[in-house]
Amino acid sequence: MFGFTLPTVDWQALRFGQPDYLWLLIGPGALLLVWLWQLIRRRADIRNYTRHRAVPVRERFSYFGGLLFWLSLILATTCVVLALARPQVVTTRVRRASIDLVVLQDGSTSMRVTDVPGDRWKRSMRFLKTLAETMRWDGDRIAMAAFARIATPQIRLTKDPNTFFFFIEHLEEPPFRAEDDASWDTNIEMGISWGMKLLAQDERILNRKSINSKAFLLLSDGQAWSGDVERAIEAARRENIPVFVVGVGTSNGGFIPEPPAEDPTKQPPPVYSRLDRESLARIAGAGGGRYMELDRERDVDIAVSVIDAVRKMARGGVEEGADDVYWQALALGAIFLLLGLAFVRDRAELALATVGAVAALVVVQLL
């Protein structure tokens, strides 16, 4: 009337991370054979004893006698050996498409020009805040490197939004001082090279290659096209890393703030800076990305466009993983050991149980 189906175990989903330890199961297997032989001998002795002994009352004999303790000890040892072999259950997970976005932020002196609200640097930081608010942060990661004539990493790839927001909110000025000669240049090639280094460093830390799709997001006011930039972009394209470009500034431009000169009579002439749309659009085209511009499009629209374009490159779907279950094997071994203690008959058995418990603790430390 009522159907009942026993649960089944998919043994094909079970594998071992360190199968070299499985040969140790020979020991418990041999002991189990000895235990079965002892059980057979005990049952035969009981039958012979009751056949030749006559008493006025019926005698009762335990079926296993003191053998249950030894069976529990054998089973506990088997569980410990299995735990050493690190049993794993193969699982399948639905992997959502995630991205690794590396922001390459222009930090040259021209980013201090005030042709946009605040200046170009502060305008970039406001956009990056919107970008971070638009990201999903569920597997997505973001990093940042600043560049002028030289480049410096600012944030390594992180999936913690608090880390990124904290850094952006406190980065009020470019990391390169206007007094330094290194800040008076826009070396996009150096910025892309450092972006590649950030991704390589992440692989070394994880000891594997990230499965997320990768892209560079360049924020700059422009740089003349050069062979160095072309070589850097080609290196990124070989790794399937597109370069999206966001222009910061206006066509009208403005004067670059000059640091005070040591000799006021030798103050250099002011330098005028305009947004170089042509070079930035060329970089985006060569990099397989797209050129966008702040204040010509809404920040959120730019952020969504970049994130969606990179996410379409990501490969979602089902991936195979493995979950360790050696803790369950150790827990089962502890249960068998506790059951064996309930059948202890003498001090020798208790001493063996104690040794077994100590051995189990040592195995836990090794794992």
Residue pairs with C-beta under 8 A, 6 or more apart in sequence:
12 90
13 89
13 90
13 91
14 87
14 88
14 89
14 90
15 87
15 88
15 90
15 322
16 22
16 85
16 86
16 87
16 88
17 85
17 86
17 87
17 88
17 322
17 324
18 84
18 85
18 86
19 85
20 85
21 81
21 84
21 85
22 81
22 82
22 85
24 81
24 84
25 78
25 81
25 82
27 77
27 81
28 74
28 75
28 77
28 78
28 81
31 70
31 74
31 77
32 74
35 67
35 70
35 71
35 74
38 67
38 70
39 64
39 67
42 64
42 65
42 67
43 63
46 61
50 59
50 61
53 59
64 71
66 343
66 345
66 349
68 339
68 340
68 343
69 340
69 341
69 343
69 344
69 345
69 349
69 353
70 340
71 340
72 336
72 337
72 339
72 340
72 343
73 336
73 337
73 340
73 352
73 353
73 356
75 333
75 336
76 333
76 334
76 336
76 337
76 340
76 356
76 360
77 333
77 356
78 333
79 329
79 330
79 332
79 333
79 336
80 329
80 330
80 333
80 359
80 360
80 363
82 326
82 329
83 326
83 327
83 329
83 330
83 333
83 363
83 367
84 326
84 363
84 366
84 367
85 326
86 324
86 326
86 367
87 324
87 325
87 326
87 329
88 322
88 323
88 324
88 325
89 322
89 323
89 325
90 320
90 321
90 322
91 320
91 321
91 322
91 323
92 318
92 319
92 320
92 321
93 318
93 319
93 320
93 321
94 316
94 317
94 318
95 211
95 316
95 317
95 318
95 319
96 138
96 139
96 316
97 213
97 311
97 312
97 314
97 315
97 316
98 136
98 138
98 139
98 140
98 141
98 211
98 212
98 213
98 311
98 314
99 140
99 141
99 212
99 213
99 214
99 215
99 307
99 310
99 311
99 313
99 314
100 140
100 141
100 142
100 143
100 157
100 199
100 202
100 210
100 212
100 213
100 214
100 215
101 135
101 140
101 141
101 142
101 143
101 214
101 215
101 216
101 217
101 306
101 307
101 310
102 142
102 143
102 144
102 145
102 157
102 195
102 198
102 199
102 214
102 215
102 216
102 217
103 128
103 131
103 142
103 143
103 144
103 145
103 217
103 219
104 144
104 145
104 147
104 188
104 191
104 192
104 194
104 195
104 216
104 217
104 218
104 219
104 220
105 124
105 128
105 144
105 145
105 146
105 147
105 154
105 191
105 219
106 120
106 124
106 146
106 147
106 148
106 186
106 188
106 191
106 218
106 219
106 220
106 221
106 248
107 121
107 146
107 147
107 148
107 174
107 175
107 176
107 183
108 147
108 148
108 149
108 174
108 176
108 183
108 184
108 185
108 186
109 148
109 174
109 176
109 178
109 183
109 184
109 256
109 257
110 120
110 186
110 221
110 256
110 271
110 273
111 119
111 120
111 121
111 124
111 174
111 221
111 248
112 119
112 120
112 121
112 174
112 178
112 256
112 257
113 119
113 120
113 221
113 249
113 253
113 254
113 255
113 256
113 257
113 273
114 254
115 249
115 250
115 252
115 253
115 254
116 123
116 248
116 249
116 250
116 294
116 295
117 123
118 126
120 221
120 248
120 249
121 173
121 174
122 172
123 248
123 294
123 295
124 219
124 248
124 294
125 168
125 171
125 172
126 299
127 219
127 246
127 248
127 294
127 299
127 302
127 303
128 144
128 168
128 219
129 165
129 168
129 169
130 299
130 300
130 303
131 142
131 217
131 299
131 303
131 306
131 307
132 142
132 161
132 164
132 165
132 168
133 303
134 300
134 303
134 304
134 307
135 142
135 161
135 307
136 307
137 159
137 161
139 159
139 212
140 159
140 212
140 307
141 157
141 158
141 159
141 210
141 212
142 155
142 157
142 158
142 164
143 153
143 155
143 156
143 157
143 158
143 195
143 198
143 202
144 153
144 154
144 155
144 164
144 167
145 151
145 152
145 153
145 154
145 191
145 194
145 195
145 198
146 152
146 154
146 174
146 175
146 176
146 191
147 186
147 187
147 188
147 190
147 191
147 194
148 174
148 176
148 182
148 183
148 184
148 185
148 186
148 187
149 181
149 182
149 183
149 184
149 185
149 187
149 190
150 176
150 182
150 187
150 190
151 187
151 190
151 191
151 193
151 194
152 175
152 194
153 194
153 197
153 198
154 167
154 171
154 175
155 163
155 164
155 167
156 198
156 201
156 202
157 198
157 199
157 202
157 210
158 164
174 183
176 182
176 183
177 183
177 259
178 257
178 258
178 259
179 259
186 220
186 221
186 222
186 223
187 223
187 228
188 218
188 220
188 223
188 229
188 232
188 283
189 226
189 228
189 229
189 231
189 232
191 218
192 216
192 218
192 229
192 232
192 233
192 235
192 236
192 243
193 232
193 235
195 216
195 236
195 241
196 235
196 236
196 239
196 241
199 210
199 214
199 239
199 241
202 210
203 209
203 210
211 315
211 319
212 314
213 310
213 311
213 313
213 314
213 315
214 239
214 240
214 241
214 310
215 241
215 242
215 243
215 244
215 289
215 306
215 309
215 310
215 313
216 236
216 241
216 242
216 243
216 244
216 287
216 289
217 244
217 245
217 246
217 306
218 243
218 244
218 245
218 246
218 280
218 283
219 246
219 248
220 245
220 246
220 247
220 248
220 280
221 247
221 248
221 249
221 273
221 274
221 275
221 276
222 247
222 249
222 274
222 275
222 276
222 277
222 278
222 279
222 280
223 229
223 276
223 279
224 276
224 279
225 279
225 282
225 283
229 283
230 286
233 243
233 283
233 286
233 287
236 242
236 243
236 287
237 287
237 288
240 313
242 287
242 288
242 289
242 309
242 310
242 313
243 283
243 284
243 286
243 287
243 288
243 289
244 284
244 287
244 289
244 290
244 292
244 306
244 309
244 310
245 280
245 281
245 283
245 284
245 287
245 289
245 290
245 291
245 292
246 291
246 292
246 293
246 294
246 302
247 275
247 277
247 280
247 291
247 292
247 293
247 294
248 275
248 294
249 273
249 274
249 275
250 274
250 275
250 295
251 274
251 275
251 277
252 274
253 272
253 273
253 274
253 275
254 272
254 273
255 270
255 271
255 272
255 273
256 270
256 271
256 272
256 273
258 267
258 268
258 270
258 271
261 267
261 268
275 293
277 291
277 293
280 291
281 291
283 291
284 290
284 291
285 291
289 309
290 305
290 306
290 309
292 302
292 305
292 306
294 302
326 367
330 360
330 363
330 364
330 367
333 360
334 360
337 353
337 356
337 357
337 360
340 353
341 350
341 353
344 350
344 353
